[in-house]
Amino acid sequence: MVVGNWRLALLVGVVAVAMADEQYVIWRSSAVSGFDWEPTSGVYYSKEDCDQAIEARRRRIARALTFLRRIGADAAVQSAVGDRVYECRPTVTSSPPDRLKAPESP
């Protein structure tokens, strides 16, 4: 009976670790890219870390915009820098196999 409880506890622990192993990446979009979403570099091991990284990016962009305004940059340059949108999304671990694709010949 004790052995059965030990195995169950181990199974629950492995499942909990596997579920907590989700990683996040920052996706960005802007008018320059036609508002297409694209991933940025860097992987975050929790949603909170990813959200903090987004806030840090927003602060850097705000400082850059302040600098651009101070030196008299025109509105087009300011909008190219300031219109970015960020979002945290889980990473894609692997792509599903393409079953309809014909095998490639060597």
Secondary structure, DSSP 8 states (H G I E B T S, - for coil): -HHHHHHHHHHHHHHHHHHTT--EEEEEE-TTTTT--EE-S--BSSHHHHHHHHHHHHHHHHHHHHHHHHTT--HHHHHHHH--EEEEEE--------TTS-----
